[in-house]
Amino acid sequence: MIASLDECKKPFHKHLMIRAYADYAPTDMDETRAWIDSLILWLDMKKLQGPYISYVEAEGNRGLTAVAMIETSHIAFHIWDEQKPSLLQFDVYTCGPLHAEATIKEVQKYFRIVSGEYVLYDREHAMTLIAEGKIA
């Protein structure tokens, strides 16, 4: 089970990684930029630069890739849209507060996650697993 939101508010180094299969693979860069901007605001993070978004056309790697620099680190993902459902790798690292459960729910909702898994690490002093689980 994920740590409660109150526990995740401690300003320690948290790293959330999601690997999932999704029914929605965005291709519209403006729409995706707006979603990432709203996610950053909703999670009470401060954007530094980006989001930078590109669509990769290379066969076997085709899909949208994005990264946003936040004051405390980054949000990044790539979604491979050649397969159905699409494969999503999503990553948030922050040395500030991280609302992990809320982040998972927002990613699940936007990409329409069919199935997946997550891991949440505390990286303040070592790679300490805080939580892991299934999504969908």
C-alpha positions in Angstrom: 0.0 0.0 0.0 1.2 3.5 -0.8 2.2 5.8 2.0 -0.5 8.2 3.0 -0.5 11.6 1.4 0.6 13.1 4.7 3.6 10.8 4.9 4.5 11.7 1.3 4.5 15.4 2.1 7.9 15.1 4.0 10.5 16.9 1.8 12.6 13.8 1.1 13.8 12.4 -2.2 10.9 10.4 -3.7 10.9 8.6 -7.0 7.7 7.2 -8.5 8.0 5.0 -11.6 5.0 3.6 -13.5 5.0 0.9 -16.2 1.6 0.4 -17.7 -0.5 -0.4 -20.7 -2.8 2.3 -21.8 -5.9 2.6 -24.1 -5.0 6.3 -24.8 -1.7 7.2 -26.4 -1.8 11.0 -27.0 -0.3 12.4 -30.2 -1.4 16.0 -29.7 1.6 17.9 -28.2 -0.4 20.9 -27.1 -3.0 18.8 -25.3 -0.3 16.8 -23.6 1.6 20.0 -22.6 -1.6 21.4 -21.1 -2.1 18.1 -19.1 1.5 18.1 -17.8 1.2 21.8 -16.8 -2.1 21.0 -15.0 -0.5 18.0 -13.3 2.4 20.1 -12.0 0.0 22.7 -10.6 -2.4 20.1 -9.2 0.5 18.4 -7.4 1.6 21.7 -6.0 5.0 21.6 -7.8 6.8 24.5 -9.4 7.6 24.3 -13.1 11.1 25.5 -14.1 11.1 24.7 -17.9 9.1 22.7 -20.4 7.2 20.5 -20.8 9.3 19.6 -23.8 7.4 17.2 -26.0 8.2 15.4 -29.3 6.7 12.7 -31.3 9.2 10.0 -32.2 8.6 8.5 -35.7 11.2 5.7 -35.5 9.8 2.3 -36.1 9.8 0.3 -32.9 10.1 3.4 -30.8 7.2 5.4 -32.2 5.2 7.5 -29.8 5.1 10.7 -27.7 8.0 11.5 -25.3 7.9 14.3 -22.8 9.9 15.9 -20.0 9.2 18.8 -17.6 11.8 20.2 -15.2 10.3 21.1 -11.9 12.0 23.0 -9.1 12.7 19.8 -7.3 13.6 17.6 -10.3 11.5 16.2 -13.2 8.5 14.5 -14.7 9.1 12.4 -17.8 7.4 9.7 -19.9 7.4 7.9 -23.2 4.4 6.1 -24.6 4.9 3.6 -27.5 1.8 3.7 -29.6 2.6 1.0 -32.2 1.1 -1.7 -30.0 -2.4 -1.8 -28.6 -2.7 -1.2 -25.7 0.2 1.2 -25.8 3.1 0.8 -23.4 3.7 3.7 -21.0 6.8 4.4 -18.9 6.2 7.3 -16.6 8.6 8.8 -14.1 8.4 11.5 -11.4 11.4 12.3 -9.2 11.3 15.1 -6.6 13.2 16.1 -3.5 10.1 18.0 -2.4 6.6 16.7 -1.5 5.2 13.9 -3.7 1.6 13.0 -3.6 2.2 9.5 -5.0 -1.3 8.1 -4.8 -2.8 11.2 -6.5 -0.2 11.1 -9.2 -1.0 7.5 -10.0 -4.7 8.3 -10.2 -4.1 11.2 -12.6 -1.8 9.2 -14.8 -4.3 6.3 -14.7 -7.2 8.7 -15.7 -5.4 10.6 -18.5 -3.8 7.6 -20.2 -6.8 5.3 -19.5 -4.6 2.6 -17.9 -5.7 -0.9 -18.6 -3.1 -2.6 -16.4 0.3 -1.7 -14.9 2.4 -1.5 -11.9 4.3 1.2 -9.9 7.2 1.4 -7.5 7.8 4.3 -5.1 11.3 4.8 -3.7 12.8 7.0 -1.1 16.2 8.0 -2.4 17.3 10.3 0.4 20.1 8.1 1.6 19.7 4.9 -0.4 17.2 3.3 -2.8 14.6 2.3 -0.2 11.4 0.8 -1.6 8.4 2.5 0.1 5.6 0.9 -1.9 4.8 -1.1 -5.0 1.6 -2.3 -6.5 -0.7 -2.9 -9.4 -2.7 -0.4 -11.4 -6.1 -0.8 -13.0 
